[in-house]
Structure formats: C-alpha cells, structure tokens
Amino acid sequence: MEFRIISLPAFEAASSGVDKNFDFSPTGILGKFDIYFSSIKPSDRDNFIPRDFLYYDVEKQGMVWIWALSEDMDDGGNEVIHFDGGYYLTYTYKDGDEENNNKLYSEALKYIEDSGIFEIDVRPNHYSMGHIITPAEIIKAQGWAQMETFIPIKLISK
C-alpha cells in the first residue's frame, strides 16, 4: 500500500462537540452539525478540501466533527476550537468497508513503526480522523463515497 504524508495547518474550527451516541440523524448532535456545515457555501478562496474532519475523542469517548473556519465564516453557534495541525499519514478506502479500513489502518501503523523516522502523535484533540473526499454529485451518481483516513504522526525526537 502506498501512503501519503501530508501537513495540515493549524486553524480554528467549529465543533459538533462530543457525541457518545454516534447519532447522524437530523436531530442528533452529528446530524445537526452535518446540516450546519453542509449549508455553508465557501468562497472560491476558501473552497478547498478537506474542511471537515470526523474523529473519535478517546478521553471523552465520543465522536466529534469539526469544520475549518475562515475569518468570515459563521460558526453556527457551535463551539470554536483550535486545531493544532501537524503531519498526517493518509490512505483511502471505500466508505463503509470497515474490513478494508481495519487492514489498511494496521498496515499504516506497521509502516509508521518500521519507518525509523515517524511515530504516532496522538494527544487531546489530535486523533486519527476521516474525511469523505468524493464530491456529492459523484456520490449520488455512483452510489458510494471514498473515505480518506488521517493518522497523526511526528518525526521521532532524537
């Protein structure tokens, strides 16, 4: 498997807050957050991908969805958090194919461990994240989406 190493910048983000129920329904925490950020139409300058990330908060034991804000975006009354940014190892898979995701995640961890230069960089508000990279029109046409997973890494301190 080929992995990418990327750098995400630090940014301010609107946050869904922690959802221990993993509720993506329109009345659930994550569902309401999806409705909020899906209604935002970024300017051409701010229309980059990815802007939203979904992750599991280990300390608070729930899912959190964030949306990268620019200075003129409305936070929708959501909590605004600081995202530290950093290095991430990424890979893609068909959304919903958890067997393949688990296989690739294990391969990624082994790659990081065997690299001799990287180590996992998990800390509060800095976890493995996912992002759907397929445009909505393509998802509708083909009936499925591609997910990109971001695993936080850092250079090994010597």
FENPEVEN-V283362 format. One record per helix or strand of 2 or more residues. SS is the DSSP state (helix for helix, strand for strand). FROM is the first residue (numbers start at 1). TO is the last residue. If there is no record, write none. Layout:
# FENPEVEN-V283362
[[SS FROM TO] [SS FROM TO]]
This chain:
# FENPEVEN-V283362
[[strand 4 8] [strand 11 15] [helix 29 38] [helix 44 46] [strand 52 57] [strand 62 68] [strand 79 83] [strand 86 94] [helix 98 115] [strand 118 120] [strand 129 132] [helix 136 142] [strand 146 155]]
